[in-house]
Amino acid sequence: MSASLSASLSWHSLSRAFEITYVKIAFHLSRPESFAIYKKMSPDGPWIPYQFYSESCQSTYNLPKNEKITDMNEHRATCTNAHSGITPLVGDRVTFSTLEGRPSGKHFHDSPMLQEWVTATHIRIALNRINTLGDQAFKDSKTMQSYYYAIYDVAIGGNGGPGGTRGLRPKL
């Protein structure tokens, strides 16, 4: 069970476009029931969905759960229920790999569509719904105030081009 409580973390200082290979989030406590990763491709551009995690993909993000990635949709964010349960209660890591499961991933350098897919200047992690063990059903505000999000590390891995930077690590 979960309750609404939203928060987001954004990194606006990647300084230029990178080919993002992964976004790794280390949670101190249980993971959110619903969270998402977004990117921007330019400082003034819109936030573009990168990946959604939710037990309730359809009602939270209006996306089917665990949609198969094909040649036709490999440049779009999908929603998975993986990593959205309440367990483990302490110390879990979630890694989003930008090319994992993408059919053209093995031929990345021949796919302008996937090269654009991994390109980002900004990254945002949106925490949309907290896991509460069902406590919201009791409508006890003191109990609900005891829940919070706790991230202790975020790593963004990428390549800035030939001889580029790898393993970007934003400061929390």
C-alpha positions in Angstrom: 0.0 0.0 0.0 1.1 3.5 -0.6 0.3 7.2 0.0 0.9 10.3 -2.0 4.1 12.2 -1.0 6.1 13.7 -3.8 9.7 14.9 -4.0 12.2 15.3 -6.8 16.0 15.6 -7.1 17.4 17.3 -10.2 21.0 17.7 -11.6 21.2 20.7 -13.8 24.9 21.0 -14.0 26.1 18.2 -16.3 27.6 21.2 -18.2 27.0 19.7 -21.6 25.3 16.7 -23.2 26.5 13.3 -22.2 25.6 9.8 -23.4 24.1 8.5 -20.2 24.6 4.7 -19.7 23.1 4.3 -16.3 21.4 6.1 -13.3 21.9 4.3 -10.0 19.9 5.2 -6.9 20.8 3.9 -3.5 17.9 4.0 -1.1 18.6 4.0 2.7 15.1 2.9 3.6 12.4 1.2 1.5 12.0 2.3 -2.1 9.0 4.5 -3.2 6.0 2.7 -4.6 6.2 4.9 -7.6 9.2 6.9 -8.9 10.5 8.0 -12.2 13.6 9.2 -14.0 13.5 12.1 -16.4 16.1 13.8 -18.7 16.5 17.0 -20.6 18.4 17.2 -23.8 19.1 20.9 -23.5 18.9 23.4 -20.7 15.7 25.0 -22.0 14.2 21.7 -23.2 11.3 19.8 -21.6 11.7 17.0 -19.1 11.5 13.8 -21.1 10.5 10.5 -19.3 13.4 8.0 -19.1 12.0 5.2 -16.9 9.0 4.7 -14.6 8.8 2.3 -11.6 5.4 1.6 -10.0 3.2 -1.1 -8.7 0.4 0.9 -10.3 1.8 1.9 -13.8 -1.6 2.4 -15.4 -3.2 4.5 -12.7 0.0 6.5 -11.8 1.6 7.1 -15.2 -1.0 6.0 -17.7 1.3 3.3 -19.0 1.0 -0.5 -19.3 3.0 -2.5 -16.8 6.1 -4.3 -18.1 5.5 -3.5 -21.7 7.8 -5.3 -24.0 10.5 -3.1 -25.6 10.5 -3.5 -29.4 12.1 -1.7 -32.3 9.0 0.6 -32.5 9.1 1.8 -28.8 12.8 1.5 -27.8 13.1 5.3 -27.8 10.3 5.7 -25.2 10.2 5.2 -21.4 8.5 2.2 -20.1 7.0 1.4 -16.7 7.9 -1.7 -14.7 6.7 -2.9 -11.3 10.3 -4.1 -10.6 11.9 -2.2 -7.7 8.5 -0.7 -6.5 7.7 -3.1 -3.7 8.4 -2.3 -0.1 11.0 -4.9 0.5 13.8 -4.8 1.2 13.1 -2.4 4.0 16.7 -1.1 4.2 19.5 -0.4 1.8 18.5 -1.3 -1.8 20.0 -0.1 -5.1 18.1 0.5 -8.3 20.1 0.8 -11.5 18.4 2.0 -14.7 20.6 1.1 -17.7 19.6 3.2 -20.7 20.3 0.5 -23.3 19.3 -2.6 -21.4 16.6 -4.5 -23.3 16.7 -2.1 -26.2 16.8 -4.2 -29.4 19.2 -1.8 -31.2 21.5 -1.6 -28.1 23.9 -4.1 -29.6 24.3 -1.8 -32.6 24.2 1.4 -30.7 26.6 3.3 -32.9 24.5 2.5 -36.0 21.3 3.8 -34.3 20.8 7.6 -34.3 17.5 7.0 -32.5 19.2 5.3 -29.5 22.1 7.8 -29.6 19.5 10.5 -29.1 17.7 8.3 -26.4 20.8 8.2 -24.2 21.7 11.9 -24.6 21.0 14.2 -21.7 22.1 17.5 -20.1 20.0 17.2 -17.0 18.6 14.3 -14.9 15.7 14.3 -12.5 14.5 11.6 -10.1 10.8 12.1 -9.1 9.6 10.3 -6.1 5.8 10.1 -6.6 4.3 7.8 -4.0 5.8 6.4 -0.8 5.3 2.8 0.5 3.5 2.8 3.8 2.8 -0.8 4.7 -0.9 0.1 4.4 -0.8 2.6 7.3 -2.7 5.2 5.3 -5.9 3.2 5.8 -5.9 4.1 9.5 -5.8 7.8 8.7 -3.5 8.5 11.6 -1.5 11.7 10.6 1.2 11.0 13.3 1.9 7.6 11.8 1.9 9.0 8.2 4.4 11.7 9.2 6.8 9.0 10.2 7.3 8.0 6.6 9.9 9.7 4.4 12.2 9.1 1.4 15.8 8.4 2.1 18.4 8.3 -0.7 22.0 8.1 0.3 23.7 8.0 -3.1 23.0 8.7 -6.8 25.5 7.8 -9.5 25.0 8.8 -13.2 27.3 7.1 -15.6 28.0 8.4 -19.0 30.3 9.2 -21.8 31.0 12.8 -23.0 32.3 11.7 -26.3 35.8 10.6 -27.5 38.0 10.4 -24.4 35.0 11.8 -22.5 34.1 11.7 -18.8 32.7 8.5 -17.3 31.1 7.8 -14.0 29.5 11.2 -13.3 28.6 11.5 -9.6 26.3 14.3 -8.6 26.6 15.5 -5.0 23.5 15.1 -2.8 
